[in-house]
Amino acid sequence: MEQIYDKYHESVYRLAYAYTKNRADAEDLTSEVFLKRFTCGKSFESESHETAWIMRVTINLAKDLLRSFRYRFTVPLEDANIIFESPEESEVWHAVMNLPAKYRSVIHLYYYEGYSVTEIAKMNGKSETAIQTQLYRARKLLKHALGEEFTDEKNSAILQRNG
């Protein structure tokens, strides 16, 4: 249990945070994911299947929280102590956090966690084409939000450096 937790807890927390934009909710979701993992009694064919299962549970729990009555009528507190190496990193991070959840999650999984389109598709139960479309739309929204002075290459470098 300790090895599984050590292996996945940071990725689960970051994905939960990408959805909720709130530390307390991300911590709660992370705990809930591992509680489900340790009580499900499921054995996995491979490490990639386990990873996909854990990320899928994280996504489902985050979506459930976002749809909940409690969440719709509360305002999350902003994290004031996030430190960025440059103003560009801060600007990109805020632009990513302002994306709709479905785009935020694919950007997070692709750039911050380093998953391939194929892996993200399996985690989300969608086709690779759907994930590629979401990445394309997310990048387009980021480009619009950040202005023309930011190139795709520069944004990609900043996103990957922050992961």
C-alpha positions as CSV (number, residue, x, y, z in Angstrom):
1,M,0.0,0.0,0.0
2,E,2.8,2.4,0.9
3,Q,4.6,1.7,-2.4
4,I,1.4,2.3,-4.4
5,Y,0.7,5.5,-2.5
6,D,4.3,6.8,-2.9
7,K,4.2,6.0,-6.6
8,Y,0.9,7.8,-7.5
9,H,0.0,10.3,-4.8
10,E,1.6,13.3,-6.4
11,S,0.0,12.6,-9.8
12,V,-3.4,12.0,-8.3
13,Y,-3.1,15.2,-6.2
14,R,-2.1,17.3,-9.2
15,L,-4.9,16.0,-11.4
16,A,-7.4,16.5,-8.6
17,Y,-6.1,20.1,-8.2
18,A,-6.3,20.7,-11.9
19,Y,-10.0,19.9,-11.7
20,T,-10.9,21.6,-8.4
21,K,-8.4,24.5,-8.3
22,N,-8.5,24.1,-4.5
23,R,-5.9,22.4,-2.2
24,A,-8.4,21.1,0.4
25,D,-10.6,19.5,-2.2
26,A,-7.6,18.0,-4.0
27,E,-6.3,16.5,-0.8
28,D,-9.8,15.1,0.0
29,L,-10.1,13.6,-3.5
30,T,-6.5,12.1,-3.2
31,S,-7.5,10.4,0.0
32,E,-10.7,9.1,-1.4
33,V,-8.9,7.7,-4.5
34,F,-6.4,5.7,-2.4
35,L,-9.2,4.5,-0.1
36,K,-11.0,3.1,-3.2
37,R,-7.7,1.6,-4.5
38,F,-6.9,-0.2,-1.2
39,T,-10.5,-1.4,-0.6
40,C,-11.4,-2.5,-4.1
41,G,-9.4,-5.8,-4.0
42,K,-8.7,-5.5,-7.7
43,S,-5.5,-6.9,-9.3
44,F,-4.2,-5.3,-12.4
45,E,-2.6,-6.9,-15.5
46,S,0.1,-4.3,-15.6
47,E,1.4,-1.1,-14.1
48,S,-0.2,0.9,-17.0
49,H,-3.6,-0.6,-16.2
50,E,-3.3,0.3,-12.6
51,T,-2.2,3.8,-13.5
52,A,-5.1,4.2,-15.9
53,W,-7.6,2.9,-13.2
54,I,-6.2,5.3,-10.6
55,M,-6.4,8.3,-12.9
56,R,-9.9,7.4,-14.1
57,V,-11.1,7.2,-10.5
58,T,-9.5,10.6,-9.8
59,I,-11.3,12.1,-12.8
60,N,-14.6,10.5,-11.9
61,L,-14.4,11.7,-8.3
62,A,-13.4,15.2,-9.3
63,K,-16.4,15.4,-11.8
64,D,-18.7,14.1,-9.1
65,L,-17.5,16.8,-6.7
66,L,-17.8,19.5,-9.3
67,R,-21.5,18.4,-9.9
68,S,-22.3,18.3,-6.2
69,F,-24.7,20.7,-4.6
70,R,-22.1,21.7,-2.0
71,Y,-19.4,22.6,-4.6
72,R,-21.7,24.6,-6.8
73,F,-22.5,27.0,-3.9
74,T,-19.0,27.5,-2.4
75,V,-16.2,29.6,-3.6
76,P,-12.8,28.0,-3.5
77,L,-10.0,29.9,-1.9
78,E,-7.1,30.8,-4.1
79,D,-3.7,29.4,-3.3
80,A,-1.6,32.5,-2.6
81,N,1.7,30.7,-1.9
82,I,2.4,29.3,-5.4
83,I,5.8,30.4,-6.5
84,F,6.8,30.7,-10.1
85,E,10.2,31.1,-11.7
86,S,9.1,33.8,-14.1
87,P,6.0,36.0,-14.8
88,E,5.4,33.9,-18.0
89,E,5.1,30.7,-15.9
90,S,2.6,32.4,-13.7
91,E,0.6,33.7,-16.6
92,V,0.5,30.3,-18.3
93,W,-0.5,28.6,-15.1
94,H,-3.4,31.0,-14.5
95,A,-4.5,30.6,-18.1
96,V,-4.5,26.8,-17.7
97,M,-6.5,27.1,-14.5
98,N,-9.1,29.2,-16.2
99,L,-9.7,26.6,-18.9
100,P,-12.9,24.5,-18.6
101,A,-12.3,21.3,-16.6
102,K,-12.2,18.9,-19.6
103,Y,-9.5,21.0,-21.2
104,R,-7.6,21.6,-18.0
105,S,-7.4,17.8,-17.4
106,V,-6.0,16.9,-20.8
107,I,-3.5,19.7,-20.6
108,H,-2.5,18.5,-17.2
109,L,-2.2,14.9,-18.1
110,Y,-0.3,15.6,-21.3
111,Y,2.1,18.3,-20.3
112,Y,2.4,18.0,-16.5
113,E,2.2,14.2,-16.1
114,G,3.7,13.3,-19.5
115,Y,1.0,10.8,-20.6
116,S,0.6,10.1,-24.3
117,V,-2.7,10.8,-26.1
118,T,-3.3,7.0,-26.2
119,E,-2.9,6.8,-22.4
120,I,-5.1,9.8,-21.8
121,A,-7.8,8.3,-24.1
122,K,-7.8,5.1,-22.0
123,M,-8.0,7.0,-18.7
124,N,-10.9,9.1,-20.0
125,G,-12.7,6.3,-21.8
126,K,-12.6,8.4,-25.0
127,S,-11.1,7.9,-28.5
128,E,-7.6,9.2,-29.3
129,T,-9.2,11.6,-31.8
130,A,-11.4,13.1,-29.1
131,I,-8.4,13.7,-26.8
132,Q,-6.4,15.2,-29.7
133,T,-9.4,17.5,-30.4
134,Q,-9.5,18.5,-26.8
135,L,-5.8,19.2,-26.7
136,Y,-6.1,21.3,-29.9
137,R,-9.0,23.3,-28.5
138,A,-7.2,23.8,-25.2
139,R,-4.1,25.0,-26.9
140,K,-6.2,27.4,-29.0
141,L,-7.9,28.8,-25.9
142,L,-4.5,29.2,-24.2
143,K,-3.1,31.0,-27.3
144,H,-6.2,33.3,-27.2
145,A,-5.8,33.9,-23.5
146,L,-2.1,34.5,-23.5
147,G,-2.0,36.6,-26.7
148,E,0.0,36.2,-29.9
149,E,3.3,36.9,-28.2
150,F,3.3,33.4,-26.8
151,T,4.1,30.7,-29.2
152,D,3.1,27.0,-28.9
153,E,6.7,26.0,-28.4
154,K,7.2,28.5,-25.6
155,N,3.9,27.5,-23.9
156,S,4.9,23.8,-24.2
157,A,8.3,24.4,-22.6
158,I,6.8,26.4,-19.7
159,L,4.1,23.7,-19.1
160,Q,6.6,20.9,-19.2
161,R,9.0,22.7,-16.9
162,N,6.2,23.3,-14.3
163,G,5.3,19.6,-14.3
